[in-house]
């Protein structure tokens, strides 16, 4: 169970590190956003993460940890569509703000749930090693992803590179949906209260 969670987290983190390295350039250069608009849209997106921190336990209570994680990962590629289709103007800015809201809502929901599931599934004497491995795979490749995305953005174009990133974000929910995790209906509240084996 831990392996698929670590790999899907690593793929998502790496791809988003690449796309995040160039989407700001895309917004400023091609969609001509002002610093004020950029800050406002970022605040809209951040509220998605805040909402997820409040609702994740209730979501897993109702739907179970597995379905919630897969659904949350599915929000990542879907949230890229407004960015890929937007044109300069207020409508595009609002659409991208909503997409960023969905992306951060999904990221926080998935992050909270998968960490709880991993800690429950791992024996106490391996917790430190499991956490270190998860952190290294999730964050260790980010600088290389950003560098590669910058090169791809220069050679292929910013919108094309962002589209490739959106397609790669389809891999984590598919990977998780092909494992028994999709059937894990345990709420994370119960996992926090249950003793680890």
N, C-alpha and C positions, 0 to 999 in steps of 0.2 A: 504493500500500500504506500509506503514512504517513497519508493523510487519514482512512480508516476507523478506524485505531488512535487517532488524536487525538480524533475525534468520539465514539467509544465510551467512551474514558477520560473525556472531559469530561461526558458524560451520566451515567455512573456516579458520578463524583465529586460532581456537582451534586445529584443525587437523594439520595445518601447524606448529604450535608451537610444537606439539608432534613430527612430522617427522623431523623438523629442529634440535631437540635436539639430534637425533641419526644419522642423515645422515652424519654429519661430522665424527663421529666415524666410520661409514661404509666406507667412502671414504679413511680414513687414515689407518684403520686396515685391511680391506678386499681388497680394490683396491690399497693400497700401494701408495697413493698420497704423493708427497712432499709438503712442505709449499708453495713453489714457484708456483707449478701447481695449488694448491688450491686457492691462491690469484688471479692467472690469470683467472681461471674459474669464480670466484666470480665477477671479473670486467666485464666479458662478460655478466653475468647475470644482473648486475647493469645497463648496457647499455639498457637492455630491459625496465626497469622502466623509464629511461630517455626518451626513444623513445615514450613510452606511454604517458608521460606528454605532449609531443608535438602533438600527433596525436589524442588523445581522442576527443577533440571538433569536429574535422573533421569527425571522425568515426560516432559520434552520429548525426551530420548534415546529413550524408548520409543514415544511417541505423536506427536511432532512439535509444533512451536510453534503452528501454527494450531489444531488440535483442543484443545490444552491451554488456549489463551486463551479459546476459545469455551466450553469446559466450566467454566473458572474464572469467567467472567462469568455463567454460568447459576446458579452457587451463590448469587449475590446475591439474586435474587428468591425462590429456594427457602428461603434462610436467614431470610426475613422471616415465613414461615408460623408458626413457634412463637410469635413475638411477637404475631401477630394472633389466634391461637387460645388463647393462654394465659389462665389464671385464677389468682387468688392461690393460693399454696401451693408446696410444694417441687417437685412435678412440673413445674409451669409454669416455675419458676426453672431447673431442670435442662434443660428443653427449650429455653429461651431461651439458656442458656449454650452448648448444642450448636449452636444456630443462629448465635450470634455466632462460635463457633469456625469453622464452615463459611464464614461471610462473610469473616472475616479470612484464612482459608486461601486462599480464592478471590481476594481482593483482592491479597495479596502474590504469589501465583502469576501472576496476570495482569500485575501491575505489573512484576515482574522480566522476564517474557517479552516483553511488548510494548516495553519500553524497549530491550532487546537487539535486537529485530527492527527497531525504528525507527532505531537507531544504525547498524545494518548497511546498511539500505536508503538512508540519507541520505549524500550525498557529504561528504567531510571539511570543505569550506569552508562548508557549510550547517548543520553540527552545532549551533552556537550558536543560530542562528535557529530551527531546528527544536525545540530543547529549550525555548527561551523561549516559543515559540508553544504548545507542549504544556503547559507549566506555567501559562501565562496562561489557556488554555481550561479546564484542569482545576481551577484554584483561584480564578480571577477571579470566577466566578459564585456561589461558596459563600455569601458573606454575604447575597446576595439570595435564594438558595434557603432559607436558614435563616429569613429574615424572612417569606417567602411561606409556608413551612411553619407558622410560628408563627401567622400570620393564619388559614390554613386550619384549623389545629388548634383555634383559638378559635371559628371559625364553623361548621365541619363536624363537629368532634369529633376527638379524637386518634386513635382507632382507624380512623376513615374516612380520615384523612389518611395514616396509615401504610399503609393498603391501597392508596391511590392511588400512593404511592411504590413499593410492591412491584410494582404493575402497570407503572410506568414503567421499572423495572429489567429488564423483559423486552426492552426495545428494544435495548440494547447487544449481547447475544448474537445476536439476530435480525439486526441490522445487520451484524455481523461474519460470520455464517454465509452471508450473501448475497453475499459478496465472494470473490475467489480465495484469500484468506488461509486459508479453511477447508481448502485443499489443501496448505498449507505444512507439510511433514513434516520440515523441517530441525530438528535438535536445537539448542538455544541454545549448547551447547558448541562446535558447529561454527561457528555464527555469530560467536562471540567469537574463534575462531582464524582465520576467513577474512578476507582483506583486503577493505576496502570498495572499491567501484568508483569 
